[in-house]
């Protein structure tokens, strides 16, 4: 868990690509949205808190989407959280599929694209664009499909410049991560 904290200490103050908040602010706000939606679902809250951790991991030029973050950050983040940190498969699935939720929504709702921020529209191109019918059908078949869509709403809402509960909420979310790791570690 300390490695995650170090990533946020090192990169959390960086701009959240094309948006008016930092990486850390975006993470805390996303977790807060998840907490408001499902206060007893620790895995969902943790997934929302760490959904963009992949942006903090990529440093090589070839890993970047121009100036819009790390290419395949959702996969990079999910793998890191699974392999290096030991978070649950459900958390990693939600992290890995928050981008697929955007791709799905742009496939099924043509107006959804128009509501995306300019930065989200630009990253969508790097992320494969809207899903095709086959991809959408496969995505819909997963038991956590609805939560993936919900993760996307948290992601979109987590750009509020008026939010002011960072210290208190961040400590709460770090405690959740620590508790989750304690519960899932097999000695």
Rosetta constraint file for C-alpha pairs under 8 A:
AtomPair CA 1 CA 5 HARMONIC 6.59 0.50
AtomPair CA 1 CA 85 HARMONIC 6.52 0.50
AtomPair CA 1 CA 177 HARMONIC 7.57 0.50
AtomPair CA 1 CA 178 HARMONIC 6.97 0.50
AtomPair CA 2 CA 6 HARMONIC 6.12 0.50
AtomPair CA 3 CA 7 HARMONIC 6.25 0.50
AtomPair CA 4 CA 8 HARMONIC 6.41 0.50
AtomPair CA 5 CA 9 HARMONIC 6.11 0.50
AtomPair CA 6 CA 10 HARMONIC 6.01 0.50
AtomPair CA 7 CA 11 HARMONIC 5.81 0.50
AtomPair CA 7 CA 12 HARMONIC 7.03 0.50
AtomPair CA 7 CA 56 HARMONIC 6.28 0.50
AtomPair CA 7 CA 57 HARMONIC 7.55 0.50
AtomPair CA 8 CA 12 HARMONIC 4.18 0.50
AtomPair CA 8 CA 13 HARMONIC 7.58 0.50
AtomPair CA 8 CA 23 HARMONIC 7.97 0.50
AtomPair CA 8 CA 24 HARMONIC 6.50 0.50
AtomPair CA 8 CA 56 HARMONIC 7.46 0.50
AtomPair CA 9 CA 13 HARMONIC 7.49 0.50
AtomPair CA 11 CA 23 HARMONIC 7.37 0.50
AtomPair CA 11 CA 56 HARMONIC 6.07 0.50
AtomPair CA 12 CA 22 HARMONIC 6.48 0.50
AtomPair CA 12 CA 23 HARMONIC 4.83 0.50
AtomPair CA 12 CA 24 HARMONIC 4.43 0.50
AtomPair CA 12 CA 25 HARMONIC 7.80 0.50
AtomPair CA 12 CA 56 HARMONIC 7.66 0.50
AtomPair CA 13 CA 22 HARMONIC 5.38 0.50
AtomPair CA 13 CA 23 HARMONIC 6.16 0.50
AtomPair CA 13 CA 24 HARMONIC 6.24 0.50
AtomPair CA 14 CA 22 HARMONIC 5.34 0.50
AtomPair CA 14 CA 23 HARMONIC 5.81 0.50
AtomPair CA 14 CA 24 HARMONIC 7.96 0.50
AtomPair CA 15 CA 19 HARMONIC 7.18 0.50
AtomPair CA 15 CA 20 HARMONIC 7.44 0.50
AtomPair CA 15 CA 21 HARMONIC 6.17 0.50
AtomPair CA 15 CA 22 HARMONIC 4.37 0.50
AtomPair CA 15 CA 23 HARMONIC 6.00 0.50
AtomPair CA 16 CA 20 HARMONIC 7.15 0.50
AtomPair CA 16 CA 21 HARMONIC 5.69 0.50
AtomPair CA 16 CA 22 HARMONIC 4.73 0.50
AtomPair CA 16 CA 23 HARMONIC 4.77 0.50
AtomPair CA 16 CA 26 HARMONIC 7.07 0.50
AtomPair CA 17 CA 67 HARMONIC 7.15 0.50
AtomPair CA 17 CA 68 HARMONIC 5.10 0.50
AtomPair CA 17 CA 69 HARMONIC 6.38 0.50
AtomPair CA 17 CA 119 HARMONIC 6.96 0.50
AtomPair CA 18 CA 68 HARMONIC 7.08 0.50
AtomPair CA 18 CA 118 HARMONIC 7.78 0.50
AtomPair CA 18 CA 119 HARMONIC 5.41 0.50
AtomPair CA 19 CA 119 HARMONIC 7.37 0.50
AtomPair CA 19 CA 159 HARMONIC 6.72 0.50
AtomPair CA 20 CA 159 HARMONIC 6.50 0.50
AtomPair CA 20 CA 160 HARMONIC 7.68 0.50
AtomPair CA 20 CA 161 HARMONIC 6.63 0.50
AtomPair CA 21 CA 25 HARMONIC 5.92 0.50
AtomPair CA 21 CA 26 HARMONIC 6.25 0.50
AtomPair CA 21 CA 159 HARMONIC 5.86 0.50
AtomPair CA 21 CA 160 HARMONIC 7.24 0.50
AtomPair CA 21 CA 161 HARMONIC 6.47 0.50
AtomPair CA 22 CA 26 HARMONIC 6.08 0.50
AtomPair CA 23 CA 27 HARMONIC 6.25 0.50
AtomPair CA 24 CA 28 HARMONIC 6.26 0.50
AtomPair CA 25 CA 29 HARMONIC 6.05 0.50
AtomPair CA 25 CA 158 HARMONIC 7.80 0.50
AtomPair CA 25 CA 159 HARMONIC 7.90 0.50
AtomPair CA 25 CA 166 HARMONIC 6.97 0.50
AtomPair CA 26 CA 30 HARMONIC 6.07 0.50
AtomPair CA 26 CA 155 HARMONIC 7.78 0.50
AtomPair CA 26 CA 158 HARMONIC 5.16 0.50
AtomPair CA 26 CA 159 HARMONIC 6.04 0.50
AtomPair CA 27 CA 31 HARMONIC 6.30 0.50
AtomPair CA 27 CA 48 HARMONIC 6.95 0.50
AtomPair CA 27 CA 49 HARMONIC 4.72 0.50
AtomPair CA 27 CA 50 HARMONIC 6.38 0.50
AtomPair CA 27 CA 51 HARMONIC 7.43 0.50
AtomPair CA 27 CA 52 HARMONIC 7.28 0.50
AtomPair CA 27 CA 158 HARMONIC 7.41 0.50
AtomPair CA 28 CA 32 HARMONIC 6.11 0.50
AtomPair CA 28 CA 49 HARMONIC 5.80 0.50
AtomPair CA 28 CA 158 HARMONIC 7.91 0.50
AtomPair CA 28 CA 166 HARMONIC 6.49 0.50
AtomPair CA 28 CA 169 HARMONIC 6.82 0.50
AtomPair CA 28 CA 170 HARMONIC 6.04 0.50
AtomPair CA 28 CA 173 HARMONIC 7.99 0.50
AtomPair CA 29 CA 33 HARMONIC 6.21 0.50
AtomPair CA 29 CA 49 HARMONIC 7.81 0.50
AtomPair CA 29 CA 154 HARMONIC 7.89 0.50
AtomPair CA 29 CA 157 HARMONIC 7.73 0.50
AtomPair CA 29 CA 158 HARMONIC 4.77 0.50
AtomPair CA 29 CA 159 HARMONIC 7.42 0.50
AtomPair CA 29 CA 160 HARMONIC 7.78 0.50
AtomPair CA 29 CA 163 HARMONIC 7.55 0.50
AtomPair CA 30 CA 34 HARMONIC 6.35 0.50
AtomPair CA 30 CA 48 HARMONIC 5.33 0.50
AtomPair CA 30 CA 49 HARMONIC 5.91 0.50
AtomPair CA 30 CA 154 HARMONIC 4.97 0.50
AtomPair CA 30 CA 155 HARMONIC 5.66 0.50
AtomPair CA 30 CA 157 HARMONIC 7.11 0.50
AtomPair CA 30 CA 158 HARMONIC 4.97 0.50
AtomPair CA 31 CA 35 HARMONIC 6.07 0.50
AtomPair CA 31 CA 45 HARMONIC 5.00 0.50
AtomPair CA 31 CA 46 HARMONIC 6.71 0.50
AtomPair CA 31 CA 47 HARMONIC 7.67 0.50
AtomPair CA 31 CA 48 HARMONIC 4.76 0.50
AtomPair CA 31 CA 49 HARMONIC 4.48 0.50
AtomPair CA 31 CA 154 HARMONIC 7.60 0.50
AtomPair CA 31 CA 173 HARMONIC 7.58 0.50
AtomPair CA 32 CA 36 HARMONIC 6.21 0.50
AtomPair CA 32 CA 45 HARMONIC 7.46 0.50
AtomPair CA 32 CA 169 HARMONIC 7.38 0.50
AtomPair CA 33 CA 37 HARMONIC 6.28 0.50
AtomPair CA 33 CA 154 HARMONIC 5.50 0.50
AtomPair CA 33 CA 157 HARMONIC 7.57 0.50
AtomPair CA 33 CA 158 HARMONIC 7.54 0.50
AtomPair CA 34 CA 38 HARMONIC 5.98 0.50
AtomPair CA 34 CA 39 HARMONIC 7.30 0.50
AtomPair CA 34 CA 44 HARMONIC 6.49 0.50
AtomPair CA 34 CA 45 HARMONIC 5.14 0.50
AtomPair CA 34 CA 48 HARMONIC 6.45 0.50
AtomPair CA 34 CA 151 HARMONIC 7.57 0.50
AtomPair CA 34 CA 154 HARMONIC 6.48 0.50
AtomPair CA 35 CA 39 HARMONIC 4.42 0.50
AtomPair CA 35 CA 40 HARMONIC 7.59 0.50
AtomPair CA 35 CA 41 HARMONIC 7.62 0.50
AtomPair CA 35 CA 45 HARMONIC 5.75 0.50
AtomPair CA 38 CA 44 HARMONIC 7.72 0.50
AtomPair CA 38 CA 45 HARMONIC 7.90 0.50
AtomPair CA 39 CA 45 HARMONIC 7.92 0.50
AtomPair CA 41 CA 45 HARMONIC 6.44 0.50
AtomPair CA 42 CA 46 HARMONIC 6.07 0.50
AtomPair CA 42 CA 176 HARMONIC 6.68 0.50
AtomPair CA 42 CA 180 HARMONIC 7.86 0.50
AtomPair CA 43 CA 47 HARMONIC 6.01 0.50
AtomPair CA 43 CA 88 HARMONIC 7.93 0.50
AtomPair CA 43 CA 90 HARMONIC 7.20 0.50
AtomPair CA 43 CA 91 HARMONIC 5.65 0.50
AtomPair CA 43 CA 180 HARMONIC 7.91 0.50
AtomPair CA 44 CA 48 HARMONIC 6.16 0.50
AtomPair CA 44 CA 91 HARMONIC 6.71 0.50
AtomPair CA 44 CA 94 HARMONIC 7.70 0.50
AtomPair CA 45 CA 49 HARMONIC 6.14 0.50
AtomPair CA 45 CA 173 HARMONIC 7.67 0.50
AtomPair CA 46 CA 50 HARMONIC 6.14 0.50
AtomPair CA 46 CA 91 HARMONIC 7.05 0.50
AtomPair CA 46 CA 173 HARMONIC 6.86 0.50
AtomPair CA 46 CA 176 HARMONIC 7.08 0.50
AtomPair CA 46 CA 177 HARMONIC 6.39 0.50
AtomPair CA 47 CA 51 HARMONIC 5.43 0.50
AtomPair CA 47 CA 91 HARMONIC 5.05 0.50
AtomPair CA 47 CA 92 HARMONIC 7.16 0.50
AtomPair CA 47 CA 94 HARMONIC 6.18 0.50
AtomPair CA 47 CA 95 HARMONIC 5.74 0.50
AtomPair CA 48 CA 95 HARMONIC 7.40 0.50
AtomPair CA 48 CA 151 HARMONIC 6.49 0.50
AtomPair CA 48 CA 154 HARMONIC 7.21 0.50
AtomPair CA 48 CA 155 HARMONIC 7.64 0.50
AtomPair CA 49 CA 173 HARMONIC 7.32 0.50
AtomPair CA 50 CA 95 HARMONIC 7.26 0.50
AtomPair CA 51 CA 74 HARMONIC 7.09 0.50
AtomPair CA 51 CA 77 HARMONIC 7.24 0.50
AtomPair CA 51 CA 94 HARMONIC 7.66 0.50
AtomPair CA 51 CA 95 HARMONIC 4.66 0.50
AtomPair CA 51 CA 96 HARMONIC 7.76 0.50
AtomPair CA 51 CA 98 HARMONIC 7.36 0.50
AtomPair CA 52 CA 56 HARMONIC 7.52 0.50
AtomPair CA 52 CA 73 HARMONIC 6.81 0.50
AtomPair CA 52 CA 74 HARMONIC 6.68 0.50
AtomPair CA 52 CA 77 HARMONIC 6.78 0.50
AtomPair CA 52 CA 95 HARMONIC 7.50 0.50
AtomPair CA 53 CA 57 HARMONIC 6.75 0.50
AtomPair CA 53 CA 73 HARMONIC 7.48 0.50
AtomPair CA 53 CA 74 HARMONIC 7.95 0.50
AtomPair CA 53 CA 77 HARMONIC 5.22 0.50
AtomPair CA 54 CA 58 HARMONIC 6.60 0.50
AtomPair CA 54 CA 70 HARMONIC 6.91 0.50
AtomPair CA 54 CA 72 HARMONIC 7.90 0.50
AtomPair CA 54 CA 73 HARMONIC 4.28 0.50
AtomPair CA 54 CA 74 HARMONIC 6.00 0.50
AtomPair CA 54 CA 75 HARMONIC 7.38 0.50
AtomPair CA 54 CA 76 HARMONIC 5.08 0.50
AtomPair CA 54 CA 77 HARMONIC 3.86 0.50
AtomPair CA 54 CA 78 HARMONIC 7.59 0.50
AtomPair CA 54 CA 80 HARMONIC 7.85 0.50
AtomPair CA 55 CA 69 HARMONIC 5.82 0.50
AtomPair CA 55 CA 70 HARMONIC 5.10 0.50
AtomPair CA 55 CA 73 HARMONIC 5.52 0.50
AtomPair CA 55 CA 77 HARMONIC 7.63 0.50
AtomPair CA 57 CA 76 HARMONIC 7.64 0.50
AtomPair CA 57 CA 77 HARMONIC 7.58 0.50
AtomPair CA 58 CA 63 HARMONIC 6.21 0.50
AtomPair CA 58 CA 64 HARMONIC 7.52 0.50
AtomPair CA 58 CA 70 HARMONIC 5.81 0.50
AtomPair CA 58 CA 73 HARMONIC 7.79 0.50
AtomPair CA 59 CA 63 HARMONIC 6.97 0.50
AtomPair CA 59 CA 64 HARMONIC 7.86 0.50
AtomPair CA 60 CA 64 HARMONIC 7.17 0.50
AtomPair CA 63 CA 70 HARMONIC 5.49 0.50
AtomPair CA 63 CA 71 HARMONIC 5.38 0.50
AtomPair CA 64 CA 68 HARMONIC 7.17 0.50
AtomPair CA 64 CA 69 HARMONIC 5.52 0.50
AtomPair CA 64 CA 70 HARMONIC 4.37 0.50
AtomPair CA 64 CA 71 HARMONIC 5.16 0.50
AtomPair CA 65 CA 69 HARMONIC 5.46 0.50
AtomPair CA 65 CA 70 HARMONIC 5.80 0.50
AtomPair CA 65 CA 71 HARMONIC 5.32 0.50
AtomPair CA 65 CA 123 HARMONIC 7.08 0.50
AtomPair CA 65 CA 126 HARMONIC 6.56 0.50
AtomPair CA 68 CA 119 HARMONIC 7.09 0.50
AtomPair CA 68 CA 122 HARMONIC 7.94 0.50
AtomPair CA 68 CA 123 HARMONIC 6.66 0.50
AtomPair CA 69 CA 73 HARMONIC 7.73 0.50
AtomPair CA 71 CA 126 HARMONIC 7.11 0.50
AtomPair CA 71 CA 127 HARMONIC 7.49 0.50
AtomPair CA 72 CA 76 HARMONIC 6.31 0.50
AtomPair CA 72 CA 127 HARMONIC 7.07 0.50
AtomPair CA 73 CA 77 HARMONIC 5.80 0.50
AtomPair CA 74 CA 78 HARMONIC 6.09 0.50
AtomPair CA 74 CA 95 HARMONIC 5.95 0.50
AtomPair CA 74 CA 96 HARMONIC 4.59 0.50
AtomPair CA 74 CA 97 HARMONIC 6.92 0.50
AtomPair CA 74 CA 98 HARMONIC 7.19 0.50
AtomPair CA 74 CA 99 HARMONIC 6.77 0.50
AtomPair CA 75 CA 79 HARMONIC 6.05 0.50
AtomPair CA 75 CA 95 HARMONIC 7.85 0.50
AtomPair CA 75 CA 96 HARMONIC 5.22 0.50
AtomPair CA 76 CA 80 HARMONIC 6.18 0.50
AtomPair CA 77 CA 81 HARMONIC 6.10 0.50
AtomPair CA 77 CA 95 HARMONIC 7.06 0.50
AtomPair CA 77 CA 96 HARMONIC 7.20 0.50
AtomPair CA 78 CA 82 HARMONIC 6.08 0.50
AtomPair CA 78 CA 92 HARMONIC 4.69 0.50
AtomPair CA 78 CA 93 HARMONIC 7.04 0.50
AtomPair CA 78 CA 95 HARMONIC 5.69 0.50
AtomPair CA 78 CA 96 HARMONIC 5.29 0.50
AtomPair CA 79 CA 83 HARMONIC 5.77 0.50
AtomPair CA 79 CA 84 HARMONIC 7.78 0.50
AtomPair CA 79 CA 92 HARMONIC 7.35 0.50
AtomPair CA 80 CA 84 HARMONIC 5.20 0.50
AtomPair CA 80 CA 85 HARMONIC 6.65 0.50
AtomPair CA 81 CA 85 HARMONIC 4.87 0.50
AtomPair CA 81 CA 86 HARMONIC 6.04 0.50
AtomPair CA 81 CA 87 HARMONIC 5.65 0.50
AtomPair CA 81 CA 92 HARMONIC 6.56 0.50
AtomPair CA 82 CA 86 HARMONIC 4.79 0.50
AtomPair CA 82 CA 87 HARMONIC 5.26 0.50
AtomPair CA 82 CA 88 HARMONIC 6.87 0.50
AtomPair CA 82 CA 89 HARMONIC 7.02 0.50
AtomPair CA 82 CA 92 HARMONIC 6.32 0.50
AtomPair CA 86 CA 181 HARMONIC 6.98 0.50
AtomPair CA 86 CA 184 HARMONIC 7.78 0.50
AtomPair CA 86 CA 185 HARMONIC 7.36 0.50
AtomPair CA 87 CA 91 HARMONIC 6.61 0.50
AtomPair CA 87 CA 92 HARMONIC 6.96 0.50
AtomPair CA 87 CA 180 HARMONIC 7.50 0.50
AtomPair CA 87 CA 181 HARMONIC 6.47 0.50
AtomPair CA 87 CA 184 HARMONIC 7.38 0.50
AtomPair CA 88 CA 92 HARMONIC 6.40 0.50
AtomPair CA 88 CA 184 HARMONIC 7.14 0.50
AtomPair CA 89 CA 93 HARMONIC 5.98 0.50
AtomPair CA 90 CA 94 HARMONIC 6.28 0.50
AtomPair CA 91 CA 95 HARMONIC 6.26 0.50
AtomPair CA 92 CA 96 HARMONIC 5.95 0.50
AtomPair CA 93 CA 97 HARMONIC 6.08 0.50
AtomPair CA 94 CA 98 HARMONIC 6.12 0.50
AtomPair CA 94 CA 144 HARMONIC 7.76 0.50
AtomPair CA 94 CA 147 HARMONIC 7.46 0.50
AtomPair CA 94 CA 148 HARMONIC 5.80 0.50
AtomPair CA 94 CA 151 HARMONIC 7.41 0.50
AtomPair CA 96 CA 100 HARMONIC 7.98 0.50
AtomPair CA 97 CA 101 HARMONIC 6.31 0.50
AtomPair CA 97 CA 148 HARMONIC 6.23 0.50
AtomPair CA 98 CA 102 HARMONIC 6.91 0.50
AtomPair CA 98 CA 148 HARMONIC 5.65 0.50
AtomPair CA 98 CA 149 HARMONIC 7.26 0.50
AtomPair CA 98 CA 151 HARMONIC 5.99 0.50
AtomPair CA 98 CA 152 HARMONIC 5.74 0.50
AtomPair CA 99 CA 103 HARMONIC 6.43 0.50
AtomPair CA 99 CA 127 HARMONIC 7.47 0.50
AtomPair CA 99 CA 152 HARMONIC 7.56 0.50
AtomPair CA 100 CA 104 HARMONIC 5.92 0.50
AtomPair CA 100 CA 131 HARMONIC 7.93 0.50
AtomPair CA 100 CA 139 HARMONIC 7.88 0.50
AtomPair CA 101 CA 105 HARMONIC 6.05 0.50
AtomPair CA 101 CA 148 HARMONIC 5.87 0.50
AtomPair CA 101 CA 149 HARMONIC 5.20 0.50
AtomPair CA 101 CA 151 HARMONIC 7.90 0.50
AtomPair CA 101 CA 152 HARMONIC 6.11 0.50
AtomPair CA 102 CA 106 HARMONIC 6.19 0.50
AtomPair CA 102 CA 124 HARMONIC 7.81 0.50
AtomPair CA 102 CA 130 HARMONIC 7.74 0.50
AtomPair CA 102 CA 149 HARMONIC 7.75 0.50
AtomPair CA 102 CA 152 HARMONIC 6.53 0.50
AtomPair CA 103 CA 107 HARMONIC 6.36 0.50
AtomPair CA 103 CA 124 HARMONIC 7.19 0.50
AtomPair CA 103 CA 127 HARMONIC 7.86 0.50
AtomPair CA 103 CA 128 HARMONIC 7.58 0.50
AtomPair CA 103 CA 129 HARMONIC 6.06 0.50
AtomPair CA 103 CA 130 HARMONIC 4.40 0.50
AtomPair CA 103 CA 131 HARMONIC 5.27 0.50
AtomPair CA 104 CA 108 HARMONIC 6.37 0.50
AtomPair CA 104 CA 130 HARMONIC 6.19 0.50
AtomPair CA 104 CA 131 HARMONIC 5.41 0.50
AtomPair CA 104 CA 136 HARMONIC 5.94 0.50
AtomPair CA 104 CA 139 HARMONIC 7.89 0.50
AtomPair CA 105 CA 109 HARMONIC 5.65 0.50
AtomPair CA 105 CA 112 HARMONIC 6.55 0.50
AtomPair CA 105 CA 130 HARMONIC 7.61 0.50
AtomPair CA 105 CA 149 HARMONIC 8.00 0.50
AtomPair CA 106 CA 110 HARMONIC 5.77 0.50
AtomPair CA 106 CA 111 HARMONIC 7.72 0.50
AtomPair CA 106 CA 112 HARMONIC 5.69 0.50
AtomPair CA 106 CA 113 HARMONIC 5.44 0.50
AtomPair CA 106 CA 130 HARMONIC 5.23 0.50
AtomPair CA 106 CA 131 HARMONIC 7.50 0.50
AtomPair CA 107 CA 130 HARMONIC 4.86 0.50
AtomPair CA 107 CA 131 HARMONIC 5.48 0.50
AtomPair CA 107 CA 132 HARMONIC 6.90 0.50
AtomPair CA 107 CA 136 HARMONIC 7.74 0.50
AtomPair CA 109 CA 113 HARMONIC 7.56 0.50
AtomPair CA 110 CA 114 HARMONIC 7.56 0.50
AtomPair CA 111 CA 115 HARMONIC 6.73 0.50
AtomPair CA 112 CA 116 HARMONIC 6.71 0.50
AtomPair CA 113 CA 121 HARMONIC 7.14 0.50
AtomPair CA 116 CA 120 HARMONIC 5.76 0.50
AtomPair CA 116 CA 121 HARMONIC 6.05 0.50
AtomPair CA 117 CA 121 HARMONIC 6.29 0.50
AtomPair CA 118 CA 122 HARMONIC 6.28 0.50
AtomPair CA 119 CA 123 HARMONIC 6.23 0.50
AtomPair CA 120 CA 124 HARMONIC 6.05 0.50
AtomPair CA 121 CA 125 HARMONIC 7.02 0.50
AtomPair CA 122 CA 126 HARMONIC 7.28 0.50
AtomPair CA 123 CA 127 HARMONIC 6.14 0.50
AtomPair CA 124 CA 128 HARMONIC 6.39 0.50
AtomPair CA 124 CA 129 HARMONIC 5.12 0.50
AtomPair CA 124 CA 130 HARMONIC 7.60 0.50
AtomPair CA 125 CA 129 HARMONIC 4.94 0.50
AtomPair CA 131 CA 135 HARMONIC 5.67 0.50
AtomPair CA 131 CA 136 HARMONIC 5.86 0.50
AtomPair CA 132 CA 136 HARMONIC 6.14 0.50
AtomPair CA 133 CA 137 HARMONIC 6.14 0.50
AtomPair CA 134 CA 138 HARMONIC 6.31 0.50
AtomPair CA 135 CA 139 HARMONIC 6.08 0.50
AtomPair CA 136 CA 140 HARMONIC 6.11 0.50
AtomPair CA 137 CA 141 HARMONIC 6.49 0.50
AtomPair CA 138 CA 142 HARMONIC 7.43 0.50
AtomPair CA 139 CA 145 HARMONIC 6.70 0.50
AtomPair CA 140 CA 145 HARMONIC 5.61 0.50
AtomPair CA 141 CA 145 HARMONIC 7.04 0.50
AtomPair CA 144 CA 148 HARMONIC 6.30 0.50
AtomPair CA 145 CA 149 HARMONIC 6.54 0.50
AtomPair CA 146 CA 150 HARMONIC 6.24 0.50
AtomPair CA 147 CA 151 HARMONIC 6.00 0.50
AtomPair CA 148 CA 152 HARMONIC 6.51 0.50
AtomPair CA 149 CA 153 HARMONIC 6.71 0.50
AtomPair CA 150 CA 154 HARMONIC 6.43 0.50
AtomPair CA 151 CA 155 HARMONIC 6.16 0.50
AtomPair CA 152 CA 156 HARMONIC 6.19 0.50
AtomPair CA 153 CA 157 HARMONIC 6.10 0.50
AtomPair CA 154 CA 158 HARMONIC 6.04 0.50
AtomPair CA 155 CA 159 HARMONIC 7.97 0.50
AtomPair CA 165 CA 169 HARMONIC 5.93 0.50
AtomPair CA 166 CA 170 HARMONIC 5.70 0.50
AtomPair CA 167 CA 171 HARMONIC 6.30 0.50
AtomPair CA 168 CA 172 HARMONIC 6.46 0.50
AtomPair CA 169 CA 173 HARMONIC 6.22 0.50
AtomPair CA 170 CA 174 HARMONIC 6.13 0.50
AtomPair CA 171 CA 175 HARMONIC 6.16 0.50
AtomPair CA 172 CA 176 HARMONIC 6.40 0.50
AtomPair CA 173 CA 177 HARMONIC 6.30 0.50
AtomPair CA 174 CA 178 HARMONIC 6.20 0.50
AtomPair CA 175 CA 179 HARMONIC 6.10 0.50
AtomPair CA 176 CA 180 HARMONIC 6.05 0.50
AtomPair CA 177 CA 181 HARMONIC 6.18 0.50
AtomPair CA 178 CA 182 HARMONIC 6.24 0.50
AtomPair CA 179 CA 183 HARMONIC 6.23 0.50
AtomPair CA 180 CA 184 HARMONIC 6.12 0.50
AtomPair CA 181 CA 185 HARMONIC 5.83 0.50
